[in-house]
Amino acid sequence: MTIAELEDRLPNGFPDSYLVSISADFASATCCLEIDVDYDDPNPNVFRRMRLQLRGISFIAMEPPDPKDSLPVEGAIWISGDPTSEKVLPDLKWYRKSAPPGAFFYSFFLRDRNAFIHLAATDASLEHA
């Protein structure tokens, strides 16, 4: 399953969510993101901690924050996410050629940092933390 397919199963997707942590295990080609997802069920600002597990990781790129913005010192980072496009990752077509068959690309925009985290994996799952 892809991150976009998992996002479609959430009431509001990933917009207005908060990234709590990210960890990668390169030896096992896995990555885990803990995200407070806006669940609005139907109350506004109801968040649930979810664990996004990625397997078959072939690409992780974390852009540096915009130097013109102040950096939050602590707390979760306000994010939104979308399948990666050439607009946000200009060399995407080259990365796709190098990725394993069946790999998908997805990008999280770190709103507080005005930067992206780009990921490629072959499988994703989402569970309550």
Secondary structure in CASP SS format (residue, H / E / C, confidence):
PFRMAT SS
TARGET T0000
AUTHOR 0000-0000-0000
METHOD secondary structure of the structure
MODEL  1
M C 1.00
T C 1.00
I H 1.00
A H 1.00
E H 1.00
L H 1.00
E H 1.00
D H 1.00
R C 1.00
L C 1.00
P C 1.00
N C 1.00
G C 1.00
F C 1.00
P C 1.00
D C 1.00
S E 1.00
Y E 1.00
L E 1.00
V E 1.00
S E 1.00
I E 1.00
S E 1.00
A E 1.00
D E 1.00
F C 1.00
A C 1.00
S C 1.00
A C 1.00
T E 1.00
C E 1.00
C E 1.00
L E 1.00
E E 1.00
I E 1.00
D E 1.00
V E 1.00
D E 1.00
Y C 1.00
D C 1.00
D C 1.00
P C 1.00
N C 1.00
P C 1.00
N C 1.00
V C 1.00
F E 1.00
R E 1.00
R E 1.00
M E 1.00
R E 1.00
L E 1.00
Q E 1.00
L E 1.00
R E 1.00
G C 1.00
I C 1.00
S C 1.00
F E 1.00
I E 1.00
A E 1.00
M E 1.00
E C 1.00
P C 1.00
P C 1.00
D C 1.00
P C 1.00
K C 1.00
D C 1.00
S C 1.00
L C 1.00
P C 1.00
V C 1.00
E C 1.00
G C 1.00
A C 1.00
I E 1.00
W E 1.00
I E 1.00
S E 1.00
G E 1.00
D E 1.00
P E 1.00
T C 1.00
S C 1.00
E C 1.00
K C 1.00
V C 1.00
L C 1.00
P C 1.00
D C 1.00
L H 1.00
K H 1.00
W H 1.00
Y H 1.00
R H 1.00
K H 1.00
S H 1.00
A C 1.00
P C 1.00
P C 1.00
G C 1.00
A C 1.00
F E 1.00
F E 1.00
Y E 1.00
S E 1.00
F E 1.00
F E 1.00
L E 1.00
R C 1.00
D C 1.00
R C 1.00
N C 1.00
A E 1.00
F E 1.00
I E 1.00
H E 1.00
L E 1.00
A E 1.00
A E 1.00
T C 1.00
D E 1.00
A E 1.00
S E 1.00
L E 1.00
E E 1.00
H E 1.00
A C 1.00
END
